[in-house]
Amino acid sequence: MAVQLGRCVTFEARLVTTVPESGVEDVLSPVEELYTQKTVELLVLAKLHNPRSDMRRHWFLTPEAFFDRISAMRDMWQKWMLEQVMGQLHVKSDPFWSKPDTDIIGKSYMYLASLCYQVEISQWLPIVDVFGVKQGELRVQLTATEMDYTTKLRPTSNPEAILGQKLFFVLRIEQARGLMESANKNVYIEYTFSDDEGMHKTGVASGKKFDPKFGEEHKFEVTVTENMLRYLQKDAICFTVNGEADDVDEDDIAEATQMELPPETFEFFMSVDWQDSSSGKGMPFNPDMDAAEPGFTLNQSTAHKLVFAIAQSDKNFKIVKLVRGMLGNFRDQSGKVWEASWMPCMISKQSRLDEHQPWIAELEVNQLPAALNTPDAIGRIFFVDLKCEVDEVERLALEEPLNLLKKITIQVQAKGAAALVDVDSGEQQKRFKRTALLQEVYMGQWEVSNEAVNIAMTELRTQDDSGSQDIMKKLDDDVGRLQTIMVDEQRRQVEDLSTRLLANGIDVGVLNQLGVVPDEMMGGGDDKMAALTQQKNKAEDDAARALKEKVALEQEVAALKARIKQLEANMTAGEAASQRIHSLQKQLKSSKQLKGENGDGSKACVVS
C-alpha cells in the first residue's frame, strides 16, 4: 500500500534482542548475559528513506500498535484508489508516519576491573545498536581516587586488599564521535551502576552533532563487600546512548499509483496442440493441411488430449480459471455438417508457468463423434469449433463468464494409422504460434468500484507471507554480530588492562584467576560453553515458537477486525435501504389516498 501511495516508508517484522543487566547479587558479565539472559521481542521496524536526499530514519512499533494502524492505512489507500484524494502527510492522523522522538542509538560497555587494581582507564567504547551494528564511539574514563576524588591511587596486584573498605572513583563521560547516520540530535547518556536506584544521566548535547560533547564527572563512593568485589571484577557499566532523528521529507518523491482500469476490449490469442492421451505423445501436425489453416491428424476411436493455450497482451487482468470446454459443429471442407451438437470435454488441468507465460488448459477428448468414426470420414479434413468459458479474471468481478471460440482443423485417419511424434517444449511453442488466433471481446467502459478495490486489497493480503524464516535468519545474524563485537570488546579491554598492569610490574595471570575473562574465552571452558550454547538454542527455539503463535493470533485478530468493519458497513447500507423503502411506502400510500379523494378510479395497490 505504501508503495502504491508513493510513500518512502517500508515495514518489516523484526525480532529484537535485549541484553538485561545483572545486579551485585547475581553477577554476570555482559557476554554471559547475552548468552544466557537475553530476551527477544517481536517488533515492527518502520524505515523511512528519501532516495533524493539519502536521508533516512527508523522507528519501532509494537505489533498491537501496528495492527491498530492497518485499518487507517487501508482507508487512506482506498480513498486514493477510488477518488484520487491523498491524505495529509506527516501529521498525527497519518498512519504511515510517526513523529520523531527520542530513541536509543546504541549501547556501550565499560568493564570495571580496573577499579579493583586501582588503574586509571580511558577508552573509546563502541556504540552498538540492537542489530549488532556499530553506530559510533563513546569516550569514557574511570579513575580510582582518594576521598578527595582528586588524588589518584597507586595500582595494586591484590584486589582483595580493598575488601571491607570504601572505594572512591570518578567516572568521566567526555564525548561521542562518529554518529553519522544515527539519531544524532540532542544526544544524552544514561547508565546505572551496581544496584543504585534510578538512572544516572548526562546533560543533553543540544542540536544535531556528529561528535556531541558532555564533559561530565560523576563521583561514586562504595563499600567493597564480597559481592561488590565480584561485581567490579566481572561486570561492566552499560551506557545507553539516546538521541533524536530529523524527520525525512516525502513530498514529491514518488508518484502514487492509480487504480488501473481494464481495457474496453480484451484481446485473447488462442492456440492449440493435440496429444495422444495414453502415451502423451503428439499427434502429427501439418502446417498446410488446409489452404488457409494448419491442422492435426487424429485417430478414430482413440482418446486424445487437446492442449489449449490463451495468451494476453495485458500484464494485468489475466485469465485465472476456465470452467467449461466443448467441441462442436463438425463440418467438412464442402461445408457439410457431420455433427452439430456440442460435445463436453473435461478440463483435467489448467495453470500458468509464470506471469509471462500463457494460461494453458488440458481438455480430455475421449473420442471423436460417432459420425467421424465411420469409414467415410477417413482421410477427410474437418473444421471443428472449440468453445470455452472464462469464469475468473484477475482483479475483475465478472457478472457472467466470457465465451471464447476458436476454429480448429483436423484430419481423420483410421485407428492407429496416424504416427505419433515426440514433441518437446520448443516444438509445442511452434505449434502454438502457427495455430494462434486473435479473438477480441468487447467489455465496455469500466469505473473503479468498491468491489474492485476490495479485490485489489484481497490480492495485497494474499501476497507471499513466507517471511518467518527470514525473520529468524535476521535474528541469528543480529545475535551473531552482537556476540562478535561484545566478545571482541571485552577481550580488547582486558588486554588493555593487562598492558597497564604489566607496565606496573603486576602479573596478568591474576586477571584470569579472578574470572575477568569468561572461561569460554580463555580456554578450558568447553563444558560451560556447551551449556551456554544449549541454553541459547533453547531460548531461540522458544522465541521462534512464541513468534509463530503470536503472528497466527495477530492475523486472526486482524481478520476479525476486518470482518467486523465489513459487517458494520453492510448494516449501514441495509439501514439506508430500509429507510428508502419506508419512504417509498409512505409516498405510495399518500398517492393512493389522494387519488381516492379525486375519484379517478385508480386500482393501484398500496404497499404495506
N, C-alpha and C positions, 0 to 999 in steps of 0.2 A: 504493500500500500504506500509506504513512504517513497519508494522509487517512482511509482506511477504519479504521485503528487509532486514530483520534482524536489523532494526533500533530500538533504545530505546526511540523514541520520540512519543508522543501522542498529538493530537489536539482536543480541545473541545470548543464549543461556550459558552461564559460566559457573563452575564450581570454584569457590574462592576459599583459600586456605588461611586460617588464622592460627598463629602460634601463641598460646597463653603464657603468662609469666608466673613462675612458681615463687612461693614465699620462702621465708627463712626456715620454716619447719619442714619443708619438703623441697630440698634444694636440687634443682636440675639445671644443667647448662642449657642455653638456647638451642643447641644442636639436639640434645636429648629431648627437649620439649617438642621440637619439630618431629622427631621420630616417634615419640610415644604419646604426646598430649595434643597434637594439632587437631583442630576441628575443621570441618568442611561445610560450607553453606552454599545453597543454590541461590544465585542472584541473576538478574538480567543486566547485562552490560550494554549501555547505550553509548554509541560512538558518533560524534558529530565532526565532520571533516569538510572544510571548504577547499575544493581542488584548485581554485584560482589563487587564493592567498596561502594555501597549505596550512592554515590554522586548524587546530583540532582540539577537542576536549572530550572527556568521557565522564560518565557518572553511572552509579548503580541504582537499580530499583529492586525491591523485593518482588517475588512472583505475585504476591497479592496486589501490590500497588500497580504492577504492570497489567494484570488482568482487569483491574478496575479501569484502566485507560483504554483497553481494546475497544469497548463499545463506542467511546468518543472518537477513536481512530476510524472506526467503520463509518460513523456518521459523517465525519469530515470527508472521507473518501467517496461515500455515496452522494453527498451533496455536490461534490465536484463532478462526478460521473454523470449525474442527472441534470445538473443545472449550470455546470462550469462556474460555480461560485466557490472561491477558495477562502478558507477560514483565515483569521488573522494569525500571523506567525509570531512566535516568541512572546506570547502573553500567557497569563496563568491558565487560560482555558485551552491552550494548545497542547493536545495530548502527546505530540511527538517531541516535546521540549520540556526541559526543567531549568529553572533559574540557577545560574552558577552559585554555588555555596562552598563553604569551607570543606575541604576533603583531605584525606590522608595521601600525601605524596609517597611516603615510604617510611621504613624504619631502619634504625642503625643500632648496633650493639657495641657497648664498651665494657670489656671484661675488667673485673675489679681485683684481679690477683695482684696487681702492682701495689695496692694498698697494704697487702699482707707483708710485702718486702720493703715497704716504705720507699718505693722507687717512683719518681715523677714520670708520668707518661703523657705524651701529646700525640694524638692520632688523627689522621683523616679517615673517617669511617664511611664505608659505602652506604648510601641510602637506597634501600631495595624495596620495590613495591610488592603487592600481593602475588604478582605473576613471576617473581624472581628476576625482575629486570632492574638493573642499576639506573637510578634516576639522577644521581649526583653524589656529593660527598659532604660530610659534616665534620668540622674541626672541633675536637673536644680535648680538654686537658684535665688530668687528675693528679692532685698533689697532696701527699700526707704531710701534716704540719704539727707544730706545737699548738698549745692552747690559743696562741695569738693569731692563728691562721695565716701567719706570715713566714715564720722560721721553718724551713724545710727539715724533715727528719733524715737521718743518715740511713742508707739501705742496710737491711739485715738479712741474715741467712736463716733465721729462726722465727717463722711466723707465729709459732705457738707462744712466743715470749709476750705477745700482746694480749693473751687471754686474760680476762678479768679487768682489763684496763680500758681507759677512754681512748677512742681513736678520733682524731680531728683531721678533716681533709676538706679541700676546696675543689669543687667541680666548676670548670670554666667552659662555657659554651660560646665559642668565638664566632663562627660563621659557617655558612654553607656555600657550596660552589657547584657549578655545572648543571643548575636547574634550567635546562634549555627548553625542553618540550613538555614540562610538567606544569602543575598549577602553582606557578611561582609568584603569585601576587599575595601580599600581606601574610608572609610566611612567619610561623612561630613554631616553637618546640615544646612538646610535653613529655614527661617521663615520671616514673615512680622509682623510689629507692627502698629496697627491703620491704618491710610491712608498713611503711608510712601510710597514714591515712591521707586521702586526697592526692591530687596530681600536682606535681611541680610544673611550672610553666614559665617560659621566657616572655619577654615583650614581643610585640608584633613589628616586624621589619616592613614598614608601610611602603606600599607601592609595588610595582612589578620589577623584580630584580632577579638576575641570574645568580648573583652571589650575595644573598642577604646576610647582613652582619648583625650580631646580637651583643657580643662583648659582655656577657653576664657571668657573675660569680655566684655560686650557691654554696653555702658553708654547712657542713654536717658535723655532728658530734654523736658518736655511737658507743655503746658499751659492748666490748667484744666478748660475747659468750661463745660456747662451742658451736651453737647453731649459726651465729653470726660469722664465725671464722670459716665454717664450711661454705656459707653463702659468698663470702669475699673470695675464697679460693676458687670457686667453681662457676659462680653465676656472673651475670652482666647487667648493666643498666640498659634498658630498651628505650631509645629516643624515638618518639613519633613526630615526624616532620609534617606539618599541616600547611595548607595554602589554598588559595582560590585561583580559579582559571577564568580568563576573559571569555566572554560569550563569543560564539562563532557565527558570523552573519550567513544567512541562507538566501537572501534576496537575489533574484535573477541569476541563480547558479545553474539550475536545470529547468527545463520546460516540463510542465505537468502533462501527463499522457491523457488524452481524451478517449472516452469510450468509442472504440472503433465500430462503426455501423456496417452491417453486412452489405454486399453489393446488391443492386436491384436484380441483376441476372447472375445466376450461378452457372459456372462452366464445369462440366464433368467430362473428362477424357477417358472413355471406356475401352478396354482391351480384353481379349480372351485367349485362353490356351486350353487344349484338350489333353487329357491323360487317360490311360487305361487304369481302372480302379484297382484291379487285382495286383498288378505289377508296379504301378506308379510311373511307368514309362510313358513317354509322349506319343501321341498319335501323329501320323505323317502330316506335315504342313506343306501346302502348295501356295506360293505367293501369287500364282497366276491361275488359280482354279477357275475363276470366272473373269470375264473381260474387265469387270470393274472391282471385283472383290477377291482377296486371298481367302483360302479356306482350309479345312481339315478333313481328313479321311477317317470315317468311323466304321466300326464293325457292327453288323446286325447281331441282335440278341446278345449284346455284351454290355456290361456296366461300365460307364465312363464317368470321369470327373471333369467338370467344367470349372476352370480357374478364371475368375472374373476380377479384373483389376480396375480400380477407379482412381484416377489422379485428378488433382485440383490445382489451379493456379494460385488461389488464395492461401496465404500462410495460416490464416485463422479460419474458423467456421468449416472445419473439415468433418467428413463423414466419420462416425464412430460406431454405427450399427446398421446392418441390413436385417430386415425381418422376414422377407419372403422373396423367393425366386421362382420363376415359372418359364417354361418353354412352350411356344405355341405358334399357330399359323404356319404350319409346314407347307411349302409350295415349291414347285419345280421351276425351271428356267422359263417355261412357257407361261407361267402364272397359274397353273392348275393347283388348287389346294388339295393336298393329300390328307391333312389332319388340321382342323380348325380349332379344336378345343385346346385349352391351356393345361399343360402337364406340370404339376408342382414338383419342385426339386428341393430336397432338404439342404439347408446350409450347414455343413458339418464343421466348418472352421472359418473364422474371419479375424483379421488382425492387421496391424501396420508395423513393419520392422522398426522404423524410426520416423521422426516428424518429416523427413524429406522423401519418404517412400509412399507409394500409393496404397490405398486400402485394398486388401486382397481377400476375397471370399471364395471358398471352395464349395461348389454345388454338386450334389450326388445325383447323377442321371442313371438310374438303374437299368433302363433300356430305352430304345427308340420306340415311337408309337407303332402300333401293330401294322399300319399301312406301309411303314418303311422297313418292316422286317420280311416283306414278301419278295419273291424273285424279280418282280417287275421293277423294284426300287434299286436293284443292284446296278452300280455304275452311274446312277443319276446324281445330278447336283441339285441340292435343295437349299432354299433360304428359310431360316427359322428366326423368330423373334424371341429375344431374351428380355424378360421384364422383371425388374427388381424394385422393391420398396425400401426407401431410406427412412428409418424411424428416428434416428438421433443424429444431430449435427452439433459440433462444439459451439457452446455459448448461445444456442438458439433453442427456444421452446416452440417446436413445430406443432401447429394445431392438427395437421394431418400428414401422413407420410408423403415423401417425394417419390414420384414414379420415374424410373429410368428405363429406357427402351433401347435395345441395340440389335441390329440385324447381323446374323451370323450365317456364314456359308459353309455347308458340309457336303461331302460326297459319301454315299453309302456303298459299302462293299460287303461281301458275304462274311460270315463269322470266321475270324482268324485270317482273313485274306490281307488285311492292312498290316503291314510290318511295323512293329513298334520300334521307337528310336529312343536313345538316351538323350535327355535334354538337360543341360546344366543351366545355371542362373543366367549366364551370358546369352545363351540361345533363347531362353524364355523371354529375356528382355527384348530381343529382336522380334520375336513373335508378337509381344505386346505392342511394339512400335508399329509393325505392319498392319495390325488389326485395330489400331486406335481410331475411335470415332468420337467427335465432339457433340455433346448434347447440351443445349442451353435451356435452363429452367428459370422463367421469369418469376420473381418473388415479390415484386412491388417495392414501394418505399418503406423504410424502416424508421423507427424512432426509439430512443433509449427509454426503456420502461423499468419499473421497479423489479419486475421479474427477471429482466436481463441482468440488472445489477446484482440481484441475489444469486443468479447463476455464476456470474463472474466471481462473486465473493466465495461461493462454494468451491470454485476451482482454486482460489487462493488458499482456502483452508485445507484442501486435499493435496497440496504440494508436498513434495518429498519431506518426510519428518524423520528420516533415519539419522538424525544428528546426535543421538545419545552416545554412540561410540566416539564421535569427535569430541564430545564434552569430556568423556573420561580420558581420552588421549591428551587433550589440552591440560587436564588436571595433572596427569602424570608428568607432562613436560614442565608445568609450573613448579610442582614439588621438586622435580629433579634439579631445576635451576636454583631453587631456594636452598636445597641441600648442598649443592656445589659451592655456592657463594658464601653460605654461612660456615661451612666447614673450612673453606679456604681462609676466610677472615679470622676464624678462631685460631687456626694454625699460624697465620701471619702475626697476630697479636702475641701469641705465646713465644714465637721466635724472636720478636722484637724485645719482649721482656727478658728472654734468655740472654740476648746480646747485652742488654744493660746490666744484668746480674753478673755476667762474665767479666764485664769491664770493672766490676767492683769486687772481683775475686770470689764470687759465690757459685757453687756447683749447681748447674742447671738440672741435674738429676733430681733435685728436690722437687722441681715442678711436677715431674711425672709421679713421684711418690704421693704428692698431695692431690693428685687427680685433677689438675687443672686441664689437662688434655684427656678426653674420654679414652677408654680402653681401645675402642674400635679404631682410633686414630694412631695410637702408638704401638699397635700390635699386641698379640696375646689376648685379644678380646673376642675371639671368634664366636664363642658361645653367647656372649652378650649381644654381639652384632646380629646373630641369627635370631635371637629372641626379639630384638628391636625390629628386625625386618618382618618377622612373623606378625608382630603387633601392627606394624604399618600396613601390611597386606590385608589383615583382618579389618582395620579401620577403613581402608579404601573399598573393600567389598561391602561393608555395612553402608558406606556412603553411596555406593552405586545402587544398592537395593533400595535405600531410602529415596534416592533421586527418582528411580523408576516409579515407585509408589506415589511420590509427590506429583510427578508430571502427569500420571494417569488420573489422579484425583483432580488436579487443576484443569485438565482437559474436560473432565466430566462436569466440573463446576461451570466452565466457560460455555459448554454445550447447553447446560440447563439455563444459564442466563440468557443465551441467545433464543432458546425456546420460549422462555417467559416473555421476552421482548416481542417475539413474533405473535404469541397469543394475545398480548396486550394490544398490538396493532390490529389484529383480526377483530378483537372485541370492539375497538374504537370504530372500525369500519362497519361492523354489524350494527352498532348503536346508531350510527349516522343513517344507514339504510332503513332501520326501523323507524326513525323519526321521519324520514322522507315518505315512507309508506303511510304512516299515520296521517301526515299532512295531505297526501293524495286522497285518502279515505274521507277526510273532512271536506275536501273540495267537491268530491263526488256526491256526498250527502247534501251539501249546500246546493249544488246544481240541481239535484233531483227535487228538493223541496221548492226551489224557485220555479222550475218548470211545472211542477204540480200546481202551484198557485196561479200560473199563467194559463193553465189548461191547455197545453199544447199536445196532450195525448201521448207524450213520450213514454216508451216502455223500457227505458234504461234501468238496469238493476242497480241496487245500492250495495256496495262492497262493505261488509261488516266484519 
